Amino acid sequence: MAPEAIEAPVAGAMPRIDFQTHPDRYRHWRIEIDGPIAFLTMAVQENGGLVPGYELKLNSYDLGVDIELADAVQRLRFEHPGVKTVVIRSGHDRVFCAGANIRMLSISSHAHKVNFCKFTNETRNAMEDASAFSGQRYIAAVSGTAAGGGYELALAADHIMLVDDKSSAVSCPETPLLAVLPATGGLTRIVDKRKVRRDRADVFATLEEGFRGKRAVEWRLVDEVVRKSAWKDTVRQRALEFAGKSDRPDHAAGVSLGPLARSFDGDAVSYRNVAIAVDRERGIANVTVRGPDTPAPKDADAARAEGDTFWPLTMARELDDAILHLRLNEQEIGLIVIRTEGDPNSVMEFDALLDAHQGDWFIREVRLFLRRVFSRIDVTSRTLIALIESGSCFAGTLAELALAADRSAMLDGTFGPGSGAAPTLTLGVANFSAYAMCNGLTRLAARFLGEPETGVRARAALGRPLNAGESAELGLVTFTYDKTDWADEVRIMLEERASFSPDALTGMEANLRFAGPETMQSKIFGRLTAWQNWIFQRPNAAGDEGALKRYGTGLQPNFDRRRV
Amino acid sequence: MAPEAIEAPVAGAMPRIDFQTHPDRYRHWRIEIDGPIAFLTMAVQENGGLVPGYELKLNSYDLGVDIELADAVQRLRFEHPGVKTVVIRSGHDRVFCAGANIRMLSISSHAHKVNFCKFTNETRNAMEDASAFSGQRYIAAVSGTAAGGGYELALAADHIMLVDDKSSAVSCPETPLLAVLPATGGLTRIVDKRKVRRDRADVFATLEEGFRGKRAVEWRLVDEVVRKSAWKDTVRQRALEFAGKSDRPDHAAGVSLGPLARSFDGDAVSYRNVAIAVDRERGIANVTVRGPDTPAPKDADAARAEGDTFWPLTMARELDDAILHLRLNEQEIGLIVIRTEGDPNSVMEFDALLDAHQGDWFIREVRLFLRRVFSRIDVTSRTLIALIESGSCFAGTLAELALAADRSAMLDGTFGPGSGAAPTLTLGVANFSAYAMCNGLTRLAARFLGEPETGVRARAALGRPLNAGESAELGLVTFTYDKTDWADEVRIMLEERASFSPDALTGMEANLRFAGPETMQSKIFGRLTAWQNWIFQRPNAAGDEGALKRYGTGLQPNFDRRRV
């Protein structure tokens, strides 16, 4: 393998990757609002890469470009409730988007490549989520070439328009050129989302130059081709047609997403409601989520008035940032131990508000965002262990963290007088409905696939604080220990976990977390991602004589011809 | 990487792996029939490995052991129609089965490991197929330890019984001991088939010693524990209970599966109805399947009287053997070009017989076997291109080969006078119902996911020979070329395909072939297998300091701690 330039920062050697940004600081994207339409224009700065070593030519992207896109997609939902259609277009001539930057891929570590692909898929899923649940439809207005990941960006839209100028085209040239899978989620979106016939998908995915014009429509690769002279008008018209079907409010004021209150101090990261303490020696990140320290607002108006300080929103933003930070910047920390701190009743009060005002656009966005954050946790390749201790508030929305964990342990009773009350776990209506995993099931439904009767009994306990014995009996926690065993049992569990092979755990967790049905999303994160990870590791792609390394050198790759 | 001992035979350096065997030649298994019960006893010979370099201790297995098991499972269906329950048990004391042999895995090439796992999964699927469709239920009678792949063997049964002797247990020790996923299909079977709660599955899959007794039942890892004194009687009683629910005939004579008529000659393999011609220079295996050269028997009795010379059965056995031969013994041949030869009407006559007599046990077995053979083709990691030429018989059951192909090309018209009639393609009722892929859809349903209306029109053409234009219009073939273009277009298509990275094609095909829903089987071959392949390639497992290489050496593995 060649030198690996893009690594997790080790002892300050590399800059920390920051997932927080703001349109004022974007280098690659512009947001322009025009009534119910937002134009999201991609104009990648060649010299604006996240790290040195490559030029972002032809609107190709790296993680930094996608961090801005993710930020824009998120702000369009919260800050622009009146935006009903988002048009993604290119700000460069002759190219829509050339996909992931090849040179960046070729010098990246395996872990960075995999994490980069995962994040870009999550961003595209967020676009699809806005369309499915939030009344904000996406149009990809493709002028110039949309290649590989560039076509995948278009695939994430509801409607793909292609200008008919004899040169603009959509293509997936990765298999012939780079020996990797096209656009990590692209293959699945082609056959599962757009339902392109499999033999046609096979032809398309091996054709460097791709398709344009009528054939692209006939093969369902795009939804329409539009002649150049009518391009701008037709895009606008289509955007207005989509907008007409949206249930988003016409004249609501948005909620600004201000900077997170976040500070780094050695191995600790502190937010308002979330704290990370990395125990480097043991390979553990201790993450604590704090419950609300203000009363729940009385209604949706009051919640909106709190804006980005509304506890569920702040907490979700901070937890999201914390998970991404751990993924990209703390790759050697394989184990996340999650705790909560606060008053379970306060959490349940906020949950009651969220449940009662689902019809409000802002409350809807907050609930959907929480769902996406929990989903991001599910597909994070770290062991998640929830510790349910005195002073915790695993209730309702925060109980979801215990249900997302690979396993959980709950203190049975207390450590004695003055050490805090015995912990409880409280299920809320949200746990049964609000937070579906990427496979379409709630975590409770997935948990009780084999014993639906336990699910029914758990439902009967809704709203009731459950002690350790009751939680175990209802199958909600993995282990309970009393004060004499707690410290040793927890220590042994964490030490043992940290001793296992990181790769075996990643594969094991990815398979155990998603029993039951599959969706396009779960297929992308399960099936397709796993194949791409395998290919990213193979000498035919990543070796010194592999296609990724040799692309652009004038040398042909040298393939081991054995099929595996 | 350490030296790789188990390789595809290159220039005669390694013995060819033969998938044909017979109970008379078994070294590791015994079949004993007792009325409606078959006892399938595993007593692996330590020195009976497929290649030198490892000892098959503790009833551990290699591909050779599994080839015998697959043969036994197949013969029990055809040769023993009266067997209604199959009991799998160990012939060794204190161990049921220790799973895949570790030393074998550690010295195997990546390709061999992957192909070995795929075949063992197919064998276990064949057991589940017998139970689901053929009235032949499986009981795993576990005495001693069932570890890893040994437990997976039990998981393939309908009912797992564990003797309660204070030492017999089920376990998945791979993650802690070997840094690979437990029992390649095992994780999926644990959470998707047995629906074990995910956190319990997580605990079980990281615990070397596994579980026994009541806890194993409570966690649904086994179905019952039986005290030692009642063991034999209870196993028999349970077997008889299952047999009582079977629809298999009581007094039918079986159909013996004789040796295949098969000869090897240089780069060619010839069977009665199938021929392989390997074009080593171009990396292509030309496979030709011949239609029947005898008339279809008049009814099921007559078909049974033909025994293993009944054309659909012979053809299926030969095609199955051919695919396995190409997988294991011709790893550098990445492209299978499939042709048929014969009279389409004859194929349709056999199809009519198969359709009319589905209720006959033998006809049912033949149809189910054909389904499994086509399924084996689907999960074979080689490009499959169907060429539909003059003299071909892509009709009904054989049309399935064109539908299984990644792409197909059909000659439009003829090459001129005397060159044979223009080829046709004929759909039969079997294409719409008999041959579901592992995801539960027929190949036609998967093909027309995005255009069900074309599927309806195709159904209207049932039984009618379709020329190239009609076949293309109905979406049944990818390309049609006339005589002037055929040779060049086909040559370019094959050359281009053969030039691509084998790994990228494997990943691409695995994703494009299975759009739509997922089943336990498709999750095993898609999600889980891909993760295992990735792990098999990672230094933490397969590197010189990895767990697979260091197991049993007394040295601890050295892990790269980065999570990917």
Interface residues (C-beta under 8 A of the other chain):
Chain A: A8 S109 H110 A111 V114 N115 E174 T175 P176 L178 A179 V180 L181 P182 L187 T188 I190 V191 D192 R194 K195 V196 R197 R198 D199 R200 A201 D202 V203 A205 T206 R220 G283 Q331 E332 I333 G334 S381 R382 A405 D406 R407 S408 A446 R447 F448 L449 G450 E451 G475 T478 E496 R497 F500 S501 P502 D503 A504 L505 T506 G507 M508 E509 A510 N511 L512 R513 F514 A515 G516 P517 E518 K523 G526 R527 L528 A530 W531 Q532 N533 W534 I535 Q537 R538 N540 A541 A547 P557 F559 D560 R561 R562 R563 V564
Chain B: A8 S109 H110 A111 V114 N115 E174 T175 P176 L178 A179 V180 L181 P182 L187 T188 I190 V191 D192 R194 K195 V196 R197 R198 D199 R200 A201 D202 V203 A205 T206 R220 G283 Q331 E332 I333 G334 S381 R382 A405 D406 R407 S408 A446 R447 F448 L449 G450 E451 G475 T478 E496 R497 F500 S501 P502 D503 A504 L505 T506 G507 M508 E509 A510 N511 L512 R513 F514 A515 G516 P517 E518 K523 G526 R527 L528 A530 W531 Q532 N533 W534 I535 Q537 R538 N540 A541 A547 P557 F559 D560 R561 R562 R563 V564
